[in-house]
Every structure is written in C-alpha cells, then in structure tokens.
C-alpha cells in the first residue's frame, strides 16, 4: 500500500491543506500520515479565524515520533504545501532529509504555495526565496500554479514556449517532474484552463472547461491526487489526465451544490472513477 507523509496546514471547518488532501488520498487507497503546521477553525479566506500556529519544533517532533514507530521507512513520499514562513519551511526540509535517510527511494512532492494571479503573494517575504534556493534543488516533484512558476524563475511567462522554457529551468535545478496548474498562455481558449505536465518522457497539456469560481483548497487536492497517480503510474502524463478528470468533477459538483467549501464527500467517487475523462496532448 502506498504511504504518504503530508506536512500541511489543517482546518476544522472546510477544506484546506491536510483537511483537503488527506481524504481524497485515503479514498484512493493511499495511507496518509498527516502532520499539521497549523490547526485553524477555518481557512484564512474568511478574514477571521481561531486556533494555533504550531511551533516548527513541535511539527518536527511529530515527524520524529512517526520515525520512532518505524513508519518513515515505509513512506513512499513527502507531500508539502502552504508553509506560511521560513521557519516552517526549514522544518519541512529537515523532515525531507530524514525521510530520505530512512527511505532513499522516497520522493518529495512540493506545492510551492506563494500566491496566485489576481491575489498576489499571501506568504511571508522569506518564503519565495526559500522555495527558489532551497526547496527546488531538493524536491523531485513540483506543482506550482502559473503565478508561482513565474516567481520561481524570476520572470513572467505568456506563451507556451516561454512556459516550457521556465519549466526546463526548474528541472535543470532539481525536480524531474513539474506540473503547472491553472495555466493560461496566449494560446489558451478563454473558456478553458490547462495543466502542463513535464517529465523525462516529454511535455503534455491537459485542457478542461473553465469553471467560473475559485475554491480554497483546490490546489491542495490537485497536488495530492497528482502525487498518488504519479506514484502508481510513474508517468506525469497519466497522472495529469487522472488529476484533471477528478478535479473537474469535484469542482463541478461543488458548484452544483452552491458550496463555498469543496464538496469532498459528495464528490468522493470522482477520485476513483471520474465521470468525465480528458486526454493530454503532447506539446514536446
């Protein structure tokens, strides 16, 4: 059975961080060890919340406790998302190093959460350089959105060729697999949104209908599902196709129900048997 160590935030109400990623993974038959960096009443998009930001030392202590049970050796991957500040990032780096010691074959899938188009940055100023200088060289898999891709390479990308060049730059610095989510190039039909998956086998583009809504936590689910399918198939193209299908089904069901929070339970079958499928086109 696939096992993933997931170090992310947590909310009691709604779905973000581990509260978004853990259930879909379990529904897909993946064992999850969720390690929390915060435990808030709700995600910060509401403008008000309660609950603790956990001390980075305590977060690492939890990882060490998991290791003392002998469980890290059986973990196939580390999944990380929103970090908030550099101290938490250092904790995740230490956890990645410990996991690598226990299981040299384990991979790190990092969603370098920093911001988004139209929203700008929503992390501490020390986070972007940490991702760029310390995480990119160490992670095997990166899942940035288009905004975050641009931040990691230090320039704006607009055409598909520019986006591919930026991904190549990241891959030259470390990660062999990169998934660019919420990608919009000058060639993208405005009624659609795209994912670009690049690995040693090539570059593939998945196009899905654009849904007129923004849901907190959707990126967390995307990274989790992509990692699970990548571990199962070993192919970024296949993982991207399955991820696009599941995410389209989840977001469409959430819209149908008129929910502000992701309808993970109502749409749970989309994680194992999506109602609609999408084919990735080879672009290189």
N, C-alpha and C positions, 0 to 999 in steps of 0.2 A: 504494500500500500504506500502511495506517495505521501510524504510528510513535509509540511512547510512551517518554518518558524516565521511568524508575521509580527513585526515590530511596528506598531502604528498607534494612532490615537483611538479613543473609544468614546461613544456617546450612549447614554441610556435611552434617550428618545430619538428616533430617526436612525439614519444610516450614514455613517462616515467612518473612514479609517477601518479598523478591525471590525467595527459594527456593520460595515458594508461588505468587507471582503470575506470574513470567516464563513458566514452561512452559505454563500454560493459555492465556495470550495468544498465544504462538507457535503453539500447536496450533490456535488460531482464525485464524491467518494474519496476526497482528499482529507487526510488527517491534518489538523491545524493546531499549532501551539501559539495562541495569541498573547503577545506581550504588549502591555499598554503603556503609552507615553503620557497620556492624559486620560482622565475619566470625567467628562463633562456631562451635564444634564442634556445638552443638545449641541448641535454644531453651531459655530460662531456666526453663521449667516443670518441667524435670527437677531443679532445685535446684542443679545443678553444671554448669559449662561451662568451656571454654577458648577462647582466641582474643582478638583485639584489638578494642577500640572505636576506630574510626578518628577521627583528629583532624578536626574540622569543616573546617579549612582544606584538608586533603587531599581531603576529599569535594568541596568546591567546585572544587579544582584539577582533579579528574577531569572535572567538568562543563565547565570552561573548555577542557580538552583536546578534549572532544567538539565544542565550539563551533569550535575551531580547525580541525577537519576539515570544517567547514561543515555539520555534521549537525543542529544545533539548528534551523536554518531549516526543516528538513523534518519536525520533530516536531510532531505534532498535539496532544499533551497531555503534561502532567506528572502522574504518579501518585506520591503520597507516603503513607506510613503511620506506623508507630511511630517516634518521634523520640528518646525517652529523656530528652533535656534541652533546655534553651532554646538552647544554642549550636548544636546540630544543626538546630533549628528555624530559626534565623537563616540558616543555610546554605541550607536549602530555600527560604526566602523570597527569598534572593539569586538562586538558580537560577531561580525562577519569574519574577522580574523580567527576568533575562537572556533566558529563553525568550520572554517577551512582546515584548522588543525585536526578537528575530530573527524571530518569527512572531506578529504581533498577533492572529491568529485562533486561536492555541493556547489550550487551556483547562487549568485546574488542577483535578484531582480529588483532594481531600484526605480521607483516612480519619483523623479526629481521634482517634487511639488514646490513650485515657487510662485505661480500666478497664472493668469490666463488673459487672452485677448479681451479687451474691454474692461478688465478688472485690475490689470497691473499686478504688482507684487503684493503678496499677503504673508510674507515671511520676514523674519529679522534680517537685517542687512548682511549678517555674516553667513547666511545660508547659501546664497548663489555662488560665492567663491569656493565654499566648501564642496559643493556639488561638482563644480568645474575642476578644481585642483586635486581633490582627494577621493571623491566617490567615482567619478568617471574612469580613472585608471584601475579601479579595483573591482567594479561591478562587471558581471558578464552580460547582463541584460538591462537595458534602459527603456523606459516607456514615457518619454516626455510628450506633452502636447506641443502644438506648433510654437506657441509663445515660449515655452521652456527650451525647446530646441534652439531657437534664436538666441536665448540668453546664454546657453552653454557654449555656443560658438562665437558669440560677441558680434553678431550682425543679423540684419533682417533677411529673411528668405521669402521670395514671392513665387518664382517659377518652380516647376518640378525639378528642373536641373539644379537650381540653387539649393533646394531642399535635399536632394540626393547628395550634393557635394557636402552639405553640412553634416549629414548622417555619416558619410565616409570619413569626415574629420573626426567625429566621435569614435567611430570604430577603430581608426588608426591609433587612438589614445587608450583603448582598452576593451570596451564591451563589443562582443562579436554579433550580438543581436540587438537591434533597435526597432522599437515600434513607435511611430509618431502618430499620436491620436489627434482628433479634431483638426485635421489638416485641411487647409484651404489654399490652393495655389491659383495662379491666374487662369489655369485651365479647368478649374473645378466648376461644375454646374452649380449655380447658387441654390438650387433646390436639393443639393446633396451635401454630404460630408464624407471625408475619406480617412482611411488609416493606411499608413505606409509601413510595411514590414520589410526589414533588410537583414539578411544574414549571409553566410558564405555561399548559399545557393542562389542568391540574387535578390532583386528588389521587386516587391509585389504590392499592388494598390487595391484596396477594397473600398468600394463605393456603396453607401447606403443612403436612403432618403433622409433628408434633414427633418428633424422634429423640432418644432418651434418652442423649445423650452430648455431651461438649464437646471440640472439637478445636482445638488451637492452629493458627493459620494460616487458619482458615476465613474470617475476616473479610477477610484479605488477598486471598484468592481472590475473594470476593464483590465487593470494590471493583474489582478488575481486570476481571472479567467484565462488571460493570455499565458501567464506562467504555467498554470495547470495543463493547458493544452500543449504548450511547448515541451514540458517535461514528458508528456505522453507520446507526442509525435516526433519530437526532435526537429520539426520544420516550422520556421516562422510563418510561412505562407499558410499552412494548415491551421496553425494557432490563430492567425489573424482572421481567417474565414469563420472559424467557430466563434471567436470573440465578437466579431461584428454581428453575427446572427443572434447571439444571446443578448447582446446589449441593445440591439434594435427591438427585440421582443420585450425586454424589460422596460425600456423607456416608453415604448408604445403602450404597454399595459398600464404603466404609471399615469400616462396622460389620459387614457380612457377612464381611469378611476378618479381623475381630478385630484390626485395626491400631490402634496408638496414634497413628501419624502418618498424615496424609492420603494416600489411595491415588491420587495424581495420575496415575500411569502406568496403573494398572489401569482407572481410570475415565475415561481421556482422551477417549473418544468422547462422554461426557456434555457436553463443552464445545462440541461441534459438532452433535451430534444426540441431545439428551436423550431418555431412554427414557420419560419422563413429562412432560406439559406442564401448566401452570397458567395460569388466566385471572385477570387483575387486575380487581377490582370498583371502579367509580368511586364515591368517597365524597364528592366535592365537585366 
